[in-house]
């Protein structure tokens, strides 16, 4: 399985519009982060986790010609705002399967009502196939079993996903002991680490490292990173063995 980091930034991305923060002014490409998302590929299958406001740019950059499904972690803007840009895939493939919790689809219907019209729907509107999932039930994609993992984002349930020995968790603040059991024996864990100082709805760097120490994956990549975490190269150099900062366009094979 190949994983491409489409975006590794927080909700505003890096650089932040108009910011004079040194990280936002950095010339290092690894300090420039689109909104968080990943591309998963195995055999002839291609999947995307989350569809944020930079979706079009990410698809063009990676020259993605086909998507077999989109998995949604939750309904916040930086994870769903690019949904209208699935249309080129619709025109080539037809309805695009989406997987998410029922609450997430209700939020999509409120924000993108034109997509879900059943009478006189505009013919050029996006077309999605709804697949409801929850933390209690695994499902199949491309011959692999997907295990949903529920985390809490300041009280909002968010789904992460485990596929084989790979797991992707974003927007985590807390996770129950029961859900942590789903994350044992990982080869690769992708986990959010927002900044140095504590945050009310995201793991900071210290909390993320504590969770990594408990779960003991072989390798960890931190994502959903803000400018307040610091310069990529400086933070990377201080991380323990087996822990790395992800960056946009990073590709790994599991």
N, C-alpha and C positions, 0 to 999 in steps of 0.2 A: 504494500500500500504506500502510495506517495502522498505526502501532505505538503501543500503550498500555503504559506501564510499570505493571504490576500491583503489583510490589514491587521495592524497590531496596536492601533491607537485607541484612546478613550473617545468619549462622545464628541469632543470638539476636534479631534485629530491633532496632529502636530505637523507643521506649526499652527498655532491658534491664530485666527484672523487678527491682525493688528498688534500682536504681542511682540514685545521687545525682550522677552525672557531669553537668556543665552541659548537654551536648548532649542527654542523656536527659531533662532537665528543661525543654528549650526549648519555648516555646509556638508556635514556627513550624511550621506543618503540613509544610513541606518537610524538617524534621528528624525526622519520624515515618515510619519505614520498615518495611513488611512484608517478609517473606522474598521473595527475588528471583524474578521471573517476568515474562514479557511476553505480551501478546495481539497477534496479527497478523491483519489483516483486509484482504482484497481481493476485488473482485467480491462474490459471495455467500458467500465462504468465511471461516471463523474458526478460527484455530489458537492453541494455547497452548504456550509453551516452559516446561517444568517445572511441577510440581504439588505445591507445598510445603504446609506446615501452615496457611498462611493462604488456601488456595485458595478455600474456601467464602466467606469474607469478600470476597475479591477479585471473585469471580463476582457476588455480590450487589451490590457497590458499582458495578460496571460494567454491571449489568443484562444479563449474557450469557445468551442463551436457547438458543444452539446452539454446539457445538464440533465441528469436522470431524475434528480429530486433536490429540493431545498429543505433543510431542517432548520426550524426556528427554535432558538433558546428561550426567547421571551419577546414582549411587545414594545420595548423601548425603541425610540426613534432611530438610534444608531444601529439597530439590528433589523429594522424592517423598512426603512424609508426608501429603499431602492426598488421596491417591488414592481413599480411601473416599468422598469427597464428589463423585465423578463420577456417583454413582447417579442423581440427578435427570436427568442427560443420558441415561443408559441407559434410564430409564423412558420417555423421549420418543423416543429415537433408536435404541435397541438398542446392540449392542456398540460401544464407542468405540475407534477405532484409536489405538494407541500406537506410537511409533517410538523405538527405542533399541538399544544394543549388547546382544549376548547376555548379557554379564556383568551388565548392569543388570537384565535380566529375571530372571536367576538370583537376584539379591539381592531383587527384589520377591517372588519365590516363597518365599523364606525368611522374609521379614517379613510378607507378606500371603498366606499359604498358602491361606486360605479363598477368595480370588479365583480361584485356579487349580485348585480341586477339579474333578475330572471325574466323580466318583461322589457322589451325594447332596449336590450343591452347594446351599447355602442360596439360595432363590429371590430374596432381596433383596440378595444380594452384588453388588458391582461386576462389570461384564462388560467385558473389554477384548479387542481384536483385536491380536495381537502382530505387529509388523513389525520384523524385524531389520535394522539398518543398521550401517555401519562407515565409517571414514575414506576408504576406497578407492573408494566407489561413490556416485554421485549418485542421487537419487530424485525423484519428481514429487509435488507437492501442488497441487491447484487450478490446474493448468495451468502452474505454475512449477517450475523446477528448483531443488532444494535441494542445496547442496554442503556435506557434513559437513567440519568443520575440527577436527583433533585438537590439543588442548593438553595440557600436563601439570600436574597439581595435586598437587605433591610426590610425583610418581611414579605417581599414579593418572591413567589416560587419561580425559579429559573431551572431549565433543564440543561444539563450537560449530557454528553454521549460517550459511551465506551464501545469501541469496535475492536475486536480481538484484544491485543495488549496495548492499545492506544486509547487515551481518554482526553476529551476536550471539555474544559470547564471555564466559563467566563462569567463575570459579574457575581462572583462568590463573596459573601461575607461570612456565612456560617454554613456548616454541613453536618447533618446528624450522624451519629455513630452507625446507624443502619445503612445510610447511603455511602458512608466511607468504606463499608465492607465490599461494595461493588468496585472499589478502586485498588484492590490488592493485586500484587503481581504484575504491575504495569511495566512495559518497556519504555513507553513515552507518555508523559503527562504534560498537557498544556494547561496552564493555570494563570488567572489574572493576578497581577501585582501592580497596583495603581501608582503608588508613590511611597515616599519615606514616612511621612507623618500618617497617623491613623486616619481612617475615613469611615463615615457612618454606614456605607453600603458596599464597600469593596475591601478586599484584603490589601493591606499595605505590604511592603517588602518583608518586614519581620514576620508578619502573620503567614504570608505565603511560604516562607522558608520553614516555619514551624510545621505547616501542613505537609510539606514535602518530606520533612524529617520523619513524620509519623507514617506516611504512606510508603516511603522508600521506593519510588519508581527508579528504574535504571537511569533515565534521563528526563529532565524537566525543562520546558521552555516557558518563560513568562510572557504574557501578552496583556492586552487591554491596559497599555502603559500611558501615563500622562507625562507631560514635560517636567513635572515635579519629581519624577523618579531620578532624573539626572541624565547626563550624556551617556549614550549607549556604551561606548567603549570603556568609559570609566566604571560604570556599574558592572558590566560584564567581567571586568578584570577582578572585581571584588567578590564574585559569587563563588560558592563552594563547588567542588568537583561534581560534574554531572548536572549542574544547573546553569542555564543560559538565558539570555534575553533573546526572544524572537525578534525578527525585523521583517518588514514588508519584502516580499519576493523570496524569503528563505524557503528552501525545499529540503525536506527530509524523507527518507525511505525507511519503512518499518517492515 
